[in-house]
């Protein structure tokens, strides 16, 4: 059986998603331990948390002060520091071997009653848990970016995931102020299975001269009531992340998911979107 009471949450990975998950957990009142492979990455994650909390405080978006929330979060480079956590969420690189290694280590560190969740956006929960002694406690908790702002969390149920693990995942996401939907363990789940082809086709339309990038984005925003067009959204997500997700879907689901040539070319050129200052658009 999994633990019913959650007081302390561990997060593996202090990048954009990991720091965001840590922030919302601490904001909801949980004690949080964030682990990454070196101190610089942990400190960078804390800088991101501090900046985000200050922005939210400036918009009266917090019930407590940033300092109070921040005090609930500690950083570490030792995976063993997660041993006393009641739930661990992995938000490391979107690479199956990396995630498998992390989960195998977590299984030696954490009690069998501790749920181990992954923030993967495309990889199989069943595959991540396949070599574990307790795959029933592994589940997908796919937060959306930016985590402190986006309301949704996708709960992904693996082949061996237990009902108690599934219930806890929905419950903890709701405690963090999120609304959940559930997906079976199929490539891309709900969100990326539909979103990535949409982005990919927007890139193809631009590359084939159907319209300017501004008109493609405007057409989708004004014509379908989405808040952001496919090219702007790709820049926001990161073109490298979009390419990786599309390649995974292409490998699993076939030709209809083949990455657009221009997407591959942009990534090869190092134009990854907002995080590099240049993608389909230019950024300060």
C-alpha positions as CSV (number, residue, x, y, z in Angstrom):
1,X,0.0,0.0,0.0
2,X,1.1,3.6,-0.7
3,X,1.3,6.2,1.9
4,X,-2.0,8.1,2.5
5,X,-0.4,11.1,4.3
6,X,2.0,13.3,2.4
7,X,4.0,15.9,4.3
8,X,7.3,16.0,2.4
9,X,7.8,16.0,-1.3
10,X,11.0,15.3,-3.2
11,X,11.8,16.6,-6.6
12,X,14.5,15.2,-8.8
13,X,15.7,17.9,-11.2
14,X,16.0,21.6,-10.6
15,X,15.3,22.8,-14.1
16,X,12.3,24.7,-15.4
17,X,9.8,21.9,-14.6
18,X,11.4,20.7,-11.4
19,X,11.8,24.1,-9.9
20,X,8.2,24.9,-10.9
21,X,6.9,21.7,-9.2
22,X,8.9,22.5,-6.1
23,X,7.5,26.0,-6.0
24,X,3.8,24.9,-6.2
25,X,4.3,22.2,-3.6
26,X,5.9,24.7,-1.2
27,X,3.2,27.2,-1.9
28,X,0.6,24.6,-1.0
29,X,2.3,24.1,2.4
30,X,4.5,21.0,1.7
31,X,8.1,20.7,2.8
32,X,10.2,20.1,-0.4
33,X,13.6,18.7,-1.2
34,X,15.0,19.5,-4.6
35,X,17.9,17.4,-5.9
36,X,20.1,17.9,-9.0
37,X,23.5,16.6,-10.0
38,X,25.5,19.6,-9.0
39,X,25.2,22.7,-6.8
40,X,25.2,25.2,-9.6
41,X,22.0,23.6,-11.1
42,X,20.3,23.6,-7.7
43,X,21.2,27.3,-7.2
44,X,19.9,28.1,-10.7
45,X,16.7,26.4,-9.8
46,X,16.3,28.4,-6.6
47,X,16.9,31.6,-8.6
48,X,14.1,30.7,-10.9
49,X,11.8,30.0,-7.9
50,X,12.7,33.3,-6.2
51,X,12.0,35.2,-9.4
52,X,8.7,33.5,-9.9
53,X,7.5,34.0,-6.4
54,X,8.4,37.7,-6.5
55,X,6.4,38.1,-9.7
56,X,3.4,36.3,-8.2
57,X,3.7,38.4,-5.1
58,X,3.7,41.6,-7.2
59,X,0.4,40.5,-8.7
60,X,-1.1,39.6,-5.3
61,X,-1.0,36.0,-6.3
62,X,0.3,34.5,-3.1
63,X,-1.4,33.9,0.3
64,X,2.0,34.0,2.0
65,X,5.2,35.9,1.6
66,X,7.8,34.6,-0.9
67,X,10.3,34.2,2.0
68,X,7.9,32.0,3.9
69,X,7.3,29.7,0.9
70,X,11.0,29.6,0.1
71,X,11.9,28.5,3.6
72,X,10.0,25.2,2.9
73,X,12.4,24.3,0.1
74,X,15.8,22.8,0.6
75,X,18.3,21.8,-2.1
76,X,20.7,18.9,-2.3
77,X,23.0,17.0,-4.7
78,X,22.5,13.7,-2.8
79,X,19.7,11.4,-3.9
80,X,19.8,9.9,-0.4
81,X,18.4,13.2,1.0
82,X,15.0,12.1,-0.5
83,X,14.8,9.0,1.8
84,X,12.4,10.7,4.2
85,X,10.1,12.1,1.5
86,X,6.5,10.8,1.2
87,X,6.3,11.3,-2.5
88,X,9.0,11.9,-5.1
89,X,8.5,13.6,-8.5
90,X,11.2,13.1,-11.2
91,X,11.7,15.9,-13.6
92,X,15.0,15.1,-15.2
93,X,16.1,14.8,-18.8
94,X,13.5,13.4,-21.2
95,X,15.6,10.3,-22.0
96,X,14.5,6.8,-21.0
97,X,17.9,5.5,-19.9
98,X,18.3,8.6,-17.6
99,X,14.9,8.1,-16.0
100,X,15.3,4.4,-15.6
101,X,18.6,4.9,-13.7
102,X,17.0,7.5,-11.5
103,X,14.1,5.3,-10.6
104,X,16.3,2.3,-9.9
105,X,18.3,4.5,-7.5
106,X,15.1,5.9,-5.9
107,X,13.9,2.4,-5.3
108,X,17.0,1.7,-3.2
109,X,16.6,5.0,-1.3
110,X,12.8,5.3,-0.7
111,X,10.5,3.1,1.3
112,X,8.2,0.8,-0.8
113,X,5.2,2.8,0.3
114,X,6.5,6.0,-1.3
115,X,4.9,6.9,-4.7
116,X,7.5,7.6,-7.4
117,X,6.1,9.9,-10.1
118,X,7.6,11.0,-13.4
119,X,6.9,14.3,-15.2
120,X,7.6,12.8,-18.6
121,X,5.7,14.2,-21.4
122,X,6.0,11.4,-23.9
123,X,7.9,8.4,-22.5
124,X,6.2,5.2,-21.3
125,X,5.5,4.9,-17.6
126,X,5.6,1.1,-18.0
127,X,9.0,1.3,-19.6
128,X,10.4,3.6,-16.9
129,X,9.2,1.2,-14.2
130,X,9.9,-2.1,-16.0
131,X,13.0,-3.1,-14.0
132,X,11.7,-2.1,-10.6
133,X,10.7,-4.4,-7.8
134,X,7.6,-2.2,-7.1
135,X,6.4,-0.9,-10.4
136,X,2.9,-0.5,-8.9
137,X,3.9,2.7,-7.2
138,X,5.1,4.4,-10.4
139,X,2.9,6.9,-12.2
140,X,3.0,9.8,-14.5
141,X,2.4,13.3,-13.2
142,X,2.8,15.5,-16.3
143,X,2.7,19.1,-15.2
144,X,2.3,21.9,-17.8
145,X,4.8,24.7,-18.3
146,X,5.0,27.2,-16.6
147,X,4.0,25.0,-13.6
148,X,3.0,27.9,-11.2
149,X,0.6,29.3,-13.8
150,X,-0.9,26.4,-15.7
151,X,-3.8,24.7,-14.1
152,X,-3.7,21.2,-15.6
153,X,-1.8,18.0,-14.6
154,X,-2.0,14.9,-16.8
155,X,-2.1,11.7,-14.7
156,X,-0.7,8.8,-16.7
157,X,-1.4,5.2,-15.6
158,X,1.2,2.5,-16.4
159,X,0.5,-1.1,-16.9
160,X,1.4,-2.0,-13.3
161,X,0.3,1.2,-11.6
162,X,-1.9,0.4,-8.6
163,X,-5.3,1.9,-7.9
164,X,-4.1,3.5,-4.7
165,X,-1.2,5.1,-6.6
166,X,-3.6,6.5,-9.1
167,X,-5.9,7.9,-6.5
168,X,-3.0,9.5,-4.6
169,X,-1.7,11.1,-7.8
170,X,-5.0,12.8,-8.5
171,X,-5.3,13.8,-4.9
172,X,-1.9,15.4,-4.6
173,X,-2.3,17.3,-7.8
174,X,-5.6,18.7,-6.6
175,X,-3.9,19.6,-3.3
176,X,-1.4,21.6,-5.3
177,X,-4.3,23.6,-6.8
178,X,-4.4,21.7,-10.1
179,X,-7.1,20.1,-12.2
180,X,-6.3,16.6,-13.5
181,X,-7.2,14.5,-16.5
182,X,-6.1,10.9,-17.0
183,X,-4.4,9.1,-19.8
184,X,-3.5,5.5,-20.5
185,X,0.2,4.8,-21.1
186,X,0.2,5.4,-24.8
187,X,2.8,7.5,-26.7
188,X,2.4,11.2,-26.1
189,X,-0.6,10.6,-23.7
190,X,-3.4,13.1,-24.4
191,X,-1.6,16.4,-24.5
192,X,1.5,15.9,-26.7
193,X,-0.1,13.3,-28.9
194,X,-2.4,16.0,-30.2
195,X,-0.3,19.2,-29.5
196,X,2.9,18.1,-31.2
197,X,1.4,17.3,-34.6
198,X,-0.4,20.7,-34.4
199,X,2.8,22.5,-33.8
200,X,4.6,20.4,-36.5
201,X,2.0,21.2,-39.1
202,X,2.2,24.9,-38.3
203,X,5.9,24.8,-38.9
204,X,5.4,22.9,-42.2
205,X,2.8,25.5,-43.3
206,X,5.2,28.3,-42.7
207,X,8.1,26.4,-44.4
208,X,5.9,25.7,-47.4
209,X,4.9,29.4,-47.8
210,X,1.2,29.0,-46.8
211,X,1.4,32.2,-44.9
212,X,3.8,34.3,-42.9
213,X,4.6,33.2,-39.3
214,X,2.6,36.1,-37.9
215,X,-0.4,35.2,-40.0
216,X,-0.2,31.5,-39.2
217,X,-0.2,32.3,-35.5
218,X,-2.9,34.9,-35.9
219,X,-5.0,32.5,-37.9
220,X,-4.9,29.9,-35.2
221,X,-5.4,32.4,-32.3
222,X,-8.3,34.3,-33.9
223,X,-9.8,31.4,-35.8
224,X,-9.7,28.7,-33.1
225,X,-9.5,30.7,-29.9
226,X,-6.2,29.3,-28.7
227,X,-4.2,31.7,-26.6
228,X,-1.0,31.2,-28.6
229,X,-0.3,30.1,-32.2
230,X,1.9,27.0,-33.1
231,X,5.1,28.9,-33.9
232,X,5.0,31.1,-30.8
233,X,4.1,28.1,-28.7
234,X,7.0,26.1,-30.1
235,X,9.4,28.9,-29.2
236,X,7.9,29.0,-25.7
237,X,8.2,25.3,-25.1
238,X,11.7,25.1,-26.7
239,X,12.2,23.8,-30.3
240,X,14.6,21.1,-29.0
241,X,11.9,19.8,-26.7
242,X,9.3,19.9,-29.5
243,X,11.7,18.0,-31.8
244,X,12.5,15.4,-29.2
245,X,8.9,14.8,-28.4
246,X,8.0,14.6,-32.1
247,X,10.8,12.2,-32.8
248,X,9.6,9.9,-30.0
249,X,6.0,10.0,-31.4
250,X,7.4,9.3,-34.9
251,X,9.3,6.3,-33.7
252,X,6.3,4.9,-31.8
253,X,3.4,5.9,-34.0
254,X,4.7,6.2,-37.6
255,X,5.0,8.5,-40.5
256,X,2.3,11.0,-39.6
257,X,4.5,12.2,-36.8
258,X,7.6,12.8,-38.8
259,X,9.3,16.1,-37.6
260,X,9.1,19.0,-40.0
261,X,12.4,19.7,-41.8
262,X,12.5,23.4,-40.6
263,X,12.1,22.3,-37.0
264,X,15.2,20.0,-37.3
265,X,17.1,22.8,-39.1
266,X,16.3,25.4,-36.4
267,X,17.5,23.0,-33.6
268,X,20.7,22.2,-35.5
269,X,21.4,25.9,-35.8
270,X,20.9,26.4,-32.0
271,X,17.8,28.6,-32.4
272,X,15.7,26.9,-29.7
273,X,13.2,29.7,-29.0
274,X,12.8,32.0,-26.0
275,X,15.5,30.4,-24.0
276,X,18.2,31.2,-26.6
277,X,16.7,34.5,-27.7
278,X,15.9,33.3,-31.2
279,X,13.6,30.7,-32.7
280,X,10.8,31.5,-35.1
281,X,10.8,34.9,-33.4
282,X,13.4,37.1,-31.8
283,X,13.5,37.7,-28.0
284,X,15.2,40.2,-25.7
